[in-house]
Amino acid sequence: MYEVSMVQLIANPDAFEGKKVAVIGVLNTEFEGDALYLHKEDLTARISLNSVSLVLPPNWTAISSACKNRSYVLLHGVFTTKTKGHAVWRAGSLESLDLCRPWE
């Protein structure tokens, strides 16, 4: 697993294609807007370029039970540039998520 920052994923997405990563960001789950943002300000301003999409697994509720929406979290998942969710301006997406923990 690669420990990466959101800045690394956004600036150099091809370097992490298909790799399992651990990354910290601001969680946002909403209809057609599941994403991890660099900062809370980016979420508030809807700056999609500073985010990656999230492909939530069927067991997301169990994985994320300790995580609060719109707060900083640590996620583990596989990064891909092949899907970008509903916002084509995102660097890519995190799939196969298997960990969500609050980050304080």
C-alpha positions in Angstrom: 0.0 0.0 0.0 1.2 3.5 -0.9 0.7 6.3 1.7 0.0 9.3 -0.5 -1.4 12.8 -0.1 -4.3 14.2 -2.1 -1.8 16.6 -3.7 0.2 13.6 -5.0 -2.9 11.9 -6.4 -4.2 15.2 -8.1 -0.8 16.3 -9.5 0.4 12.9 -10.7 -2.5 10.5 -11.0 -0.9 8.2 -13.6 1.8 7.2 -11.0 -0.8 5.6 -8.8 -3.0 3.9 -11.5 -4.3 0.6 -10.1 -2.4 0.9 -6.9 -3.8 0.5 -3.4 -3.4 3.8 -1.5 -3.9 5.3 1.9 -5.0 8.9 1.7 -6.4 11.6 3.9 -9.0 14.1 2.8 -12.5 15.6 3.4 -15.2 13.0 2.9 -18.3 14.0 0.9 -21.1 11.5 0.3 -24.2 12.7 -1.5 -26.2 11.7 -4.6 -23.9 11.9 -7.6 -21.2 13.6 -5.5 -19.3 11.0 -3.6 -15.8 12.3 -3.4 -12.7 13.0 -1.3 -11.6 16.6 -1.3 -8.2 18.1 -0.5 -9.7 20.7 1.9 -13.0 21.7 3.4 -12.9 24.9 1.5 -12.6 23.0 -1.8 -15.7 21.0 -0.9 -17.6 24.2 0.0 -16.6 25.9 -3.2 -17.1 22.7 -5.2 -13.6 22.8 -6.7 -13.8 19.3 -8.4 -10.2 19.6 -9.6 -9.1 19.2 -5.9 -10.9 16.0 -5.4 -11.2 12.3 -6.4 -14.4 10.4 -6.9 -15.4 7.6 -4.5 -16.9 4.4 -5.7 -18.7 3.3 -2.6 -18.9 -0.5 -2.0 -22.0 -2.3 -1.0 -20.7 -2.6 2.6 -19.9 1.1 2.8 -22.1 1.6 5.9 -20.2 -1.0 7.9 -16.8 0.4 6.7 -17.6 4.0 7.3 -19.7 3.8 10.6 -17.1 5.8 12.5 -16.6 8.4 9.7 -18.6 11.7 9.7 -19.6 13.2 6.4 -17.8 16.4 5.5 -15.0 15.7 7.9 -11.3 14.6 7.5 -10.9 10.9 7.1 -8.3 8.3 6.2 -9.4 6.0 3.3 -7.8 2.9 1.9 -8.7 2.0 -1.7 -7.5 1.4 -5.2 -6.9 4.5 -7.3 -7.8 4.7 -11.0 -7.9 7.4 -13.6 -10.3 5.3 -15.8 -13.4 6.5 -13.9 -13.9 10.0 -12.6 -17.5 9.9 -11.4 -20.0 12.6 -12.4 -17.4 15.3 -12.3 -15.1 14.9 -15.3 -12.7 17.5 -13.8 -11.5 15.0 -11.1 -8.1 13.3 -11.3 -9.7 9.9 -10.9 -11.5 7.8 -8.3 -10.9 5.5 -5.4 -12.5 2.1 -5.8 -12.5 -1.1 -3.7 -12.6 0.9 -0.5 -12.0 -1.2 2.6 -11.2 1.3 5.3 -12.6 4.6 6.5 -11.4 6.2 9.8 -11.8 9.6 11.2 -8.7 11.8 11.0 -8.2 14.3 13.8 
